[in-house]
Amino acid sequence: MVNVPKTHRTFCKKCGKHQPHKVTQYKGKDSLYAQGKRRYDRKQSGYGGQTKPIFRKKGQVIQF
């Protein structure tokens, strides 16, 4: 994981100036048509169960 600051000074629409905002992380969606995903889906289809280790995608930084 990447070290992420807990707060971030950025523009606040409500008061019209820069204020500290809380920063969190979220998981982005995987692309359905990436080459690796297509290959993986082909390999997974049919009998044989889980063929590769399941990769847990890391998050991205957002401000809310």
Backbone hydrogen bonds, N-H to C=O, Kabsch-Sander energy under -0.5 kcal/mol:
donor,donor_aa,acceptor,acceptor_aa,energy
8,H,21,H,-2.2
10,T,8,H,-0.7
10,T,19,Q,-2.5
12,C,17,K,-2.2
13,K,11,F,-0.5
16,G,12,C,-1.7
17,K,12,C,-0.6
19,Q,10,T,-2.8
21,H,8,H,-2.7
23,V,6,K,-2.7
24,T,62,I,-1.7
26,Y,60,Q,-2.1
28,G,26,Y,-0.5
34,A,31,S,-0.5
38,R,34,A,-2.3
39,R,35,Q,-2.4
40,Y,36,G,-2.6
41,D,37,K,-2.6
42,R,38,R,-2.0
43,K,39,R,-2.2
44,Q,40,Y,-2.4
45,S,41,D,-1.6
55,F,53,P,-0.6
57,K,55,F,-0.7
60,Q,26,Y,-3.1
62,I,24,T,-2.5
64,F,22,K,-1.3
